[in-house]
Amino acid sequence: MRLTVIGTGYLGAVHAACMADIGHDVLGVDVDTEKIAALAEGRPPFYEPGFDEVLTRALASGRLRFGTSLREAAAHGEVHFICVGTPQRAGSRAADLRYVDAVVDGLVPHLTASCLMVGKSTVPVGTTARLTERIADLVPAGVRADVAWNPEFLREGFAVEDTLRPDRIVAGTTGREADRTLRRLYAPMLDAGVPYIATDPNTAELVKSAANSFLATKISFINAMAEVCDAAQADVVTLADALGHDTRIGRRFLNAGLGFGGGCLPKDIRAFTARAEELGVGSALAFLDQVDAINQRQRTRTVALARQLAGGDLAGRRVTVLGATFKPDSDDVRDSPALAVAAALHREGADLRVHDPEGTANARRAHPELRCEADLLTACRGSELVLHLTEWAQYREVDAVKLARVVRRPVLVDARNALRHEEWRAAGWTVEALGRPSPPQGRPAVPAGEPLRATIASPAAEADRATGPLSPALPTGRSRRA
C-alpha cells in the first residue's frame, strides 16, 4: 500500500521505516528540512536502539523516502498517518492540537483521490469527530477522506520492537472500508497473532489516555509507599516484591524511585483530566492530580536528601549526577526527572557535573548552565556526592571500587533503586535511597512536605525549554511522538 507518515519525530520516523520494512511504499513528510535530509541519508536524528538498522534497510529497499511537501503527500498516499506532537498547551493542562490541525489544513485541500487519514498521536477523546467535520469543509468535490484513530503504544528504547511486534493494535473506525484497510495494512502483524481490537474512534482515543494514566498511577502508588517506608523505616523494594507476587497487581512498574517523565505520561495525564473537566466528569479523574503531585514530589525529596547528605547546604559542594535523560536507551530529556533534579542542585549552588551515555547534547541545549562531561570518571572526579538518576545499564555495571578512588567522598544517592547496594557498600560507599532504610539503624526520614530552597521547574516549562531533534514539531519542524 502507498502510505504517508506526516511528522517524522520519534513516532513518525520509526513508524515510517517499519511500515516500509514490512513492504509498504512510504513517504515521510516533515517541514524540518534538516531532519528530512538526515533521515534520507540514513542518519537518525535521535537515539533509539535498532532504528538505524531498520532505517538503512528500508531506504535501501527503495520503499522509503522523505520529503517536505504536503501536496506531494496528498498525491502519494492511500493512507495518511498523522504522527505529529500534541504537547501541553501553554498556560493550561489541555493538549495543544495545533499541529494535528495544521496537517489536516495543509493536506486535505490537495487530495485528488479518496483516502483514509489515520491518527496515531495522543489526542483528547472526540478529536476524530471534530477532524471529520473540519475535513468535510476542506476536501475537494468528489473526494472522500475518512478518519480513523490508531493510537501508538511505543516505549522509548523498544520502539522498533513495539512497532513491528506490538502487543495489540487498536483501530477506531466508523465504517467497514476503513477497518478493512487497516487490517490489510497490518496484515503481517495480524498473521503473527497480534490482537486486533476494532472499536469506535472515541474508545480508541480513550485507550491511550487510559493506559498512560493507569501506568502513571501504578508508578506513583509505589512512590507514595516509599514516602511511608521512609517514615516507618521500612524497605519499599521488599514491599514491592511482596506486592508483585499478587497476580492481580504484578511486579512490573512497581519500582520506587525518581518517578516518570518524558514527553508522554506527564502531559497526557494532565490533558486527560482537562478533557474530563470539559466533559463534565472532572471528579472522575481528580485522583490523577495526586498521581501527578506524588510524581513531582519525588524530585523535591531527592533534592532534600542530597542537601541532607551535604550537611544541610549544597553551595560549593562538588556533586555528580549520573543520567540526564528521562529513561535509559533514549536521548530524550523532555520533562526529565534527572535533569530537573540536576538543575535544582545547580540553583542551590552545587558545583555540578552531569554524565549521560546518550543525552548530553540535548541536556546542554535544555540547560546550557549545566556542565556535562562525556567521560564517567571525569564527571565523578573529586565529587562529594554522586546521584544515580537514570538507570542506564552502564551505571549498573560500573566498578564501584574504581569509582571510589576518584571521588572525594564515596557517598551515593540511588534515586532509582537500581544499583546493587551491598556491592557499593562493600566498596566503601555510603548508599542512600528513598524508601529504603540504611543499615543498621536507618536514617531520619526525608520530610515529605519539607520546603525546598531549590525550585523544581514545572514540567511544562521544562518541556518548553527542551530543544533539539526530539522537541515537538509541525508546523515549526521539530515533530515528536505523542
Phi, psi and omega in degrees: 000154177266118184239148165242146175237112187258117189103106184247045169280208185303308181294307188294316182297316179295316181297316181299312182296319181290323178294322175293324182295332179265007170117358180274157176266109193242135171243119176265135186232136175205157178272352178277102185294325179294318179294317180297319178297318180297314180297319180296333178269002180081022180251103180300134179276006178209165181266124175207118183306129176086347184291322182299322179294317180294318179299313180299316181295318181292320178295317181296331181288342184083001181268358181230130172214168185229152178202182183239003188257122174288333175296316177296321178298318180299322181284334186275316198270138163276328179230131180244117178268130177263113186233031182273167182286152173232072185290172176289133182292137180302130179075014184209162172272347186288160178283143176265113185259017184298326182285324174297313179298324180296324176297312180299312183295327183274336185264310192302316181299341182266358182295138178241351179217155180297148186203176176241127175259126186240117177276135173243344180295156176279120187226160175294147178301137183103355183293320180301315180297319180294317180293326178301317178293320180296317180295322180301330180278344186249336189290137178297155180299138178084358180248137178244130178235106177275159181235134174227160176237128186227079189299149177268153178227045183281143170251125177299135187098341180225024190296319180295314178300316183290336178278316183278331180226065183290158178278346171192157173241122180253125183234112178260108183231166178245001181208161183293325182296317178297320179295317179298321180298315181292323177296321179292319181298318183262021184307318180300323178289317181294322178296334179275001176097010178293129179298137179244118183252106179270128183207186177275160182300321181300316179294319179300318179296322181289331184303313182294315180298318181292320180297313180294324180292320179295316179298315179299321180296318181295319180293315180292329178300311183290333175288328172295321177296329177296322176297317179295319179297322177299318181289328186261001184057049177244172185249114184289334179290315176296320177302314180296320178300315181295317178296322185294339177288344175282115185296341177285342184251304181081154185271338185296137179068015170260052181248103181292141180176220187281347176096181185266160177205212180089184185270006185242287190306308184300310183286331182289321180289329177291318179296325179295316179293323179296318180292322177299321177296320177297327180276357179084015180234037182302326182296335180295331182246017180300331181297336180293337174296321177289323175303314179295316182295318178299317181299315179294326183294332178298329179291313181292326177294325178293318176297318179298320178294319178298318179297318180299316181289341177270008177087018176099355182208123182270350185303124177078358181275134179286120183231138177245133176250124176262105180113133176233335181282162183285342177204164179287168179059038178203157171249020184278122180247009180297129182043045180283122175302321180298315182289326177296318178294317179301316180296322179294319177298320178297319180294335177277002174098006180294144173276092198261143170233136181240134175233140174207138182296329185228343190261010186300314183298315180291326177297318179296321179294318182288322183223079182296345180284345182273144177267116181254137180244137180282334183255132184296314181295323177296320180297328184266350186298126178077007184288145175261348181202129178245130178246123176268110190242344175227129192274060174294145178301327180302323181284329177291333184263001184295149178278104184295329178292314180296320181293324180298334183285339185259344180274164176277317177230122181279078179237126185236133167253112177266088185284357178248358181050042186244351181264161179274095189300321182296324178293320179293318179295323178295335178274003175100009182271144163274123185242128177233151178204150178292132177083010181224121181289150177271135177286150356266334186268347186085179182230162178299142179295146173282117183303127184298326184255018183299126177292140183253139172289330176281146177251118175281120183299146181297149179303322180295319180293319178297319180295321179295327183282333185290123179237183178104195191291349185253003184277157185302152185217197187046114007270002185283343173104013176237066187288157191203151181298154176281000000 
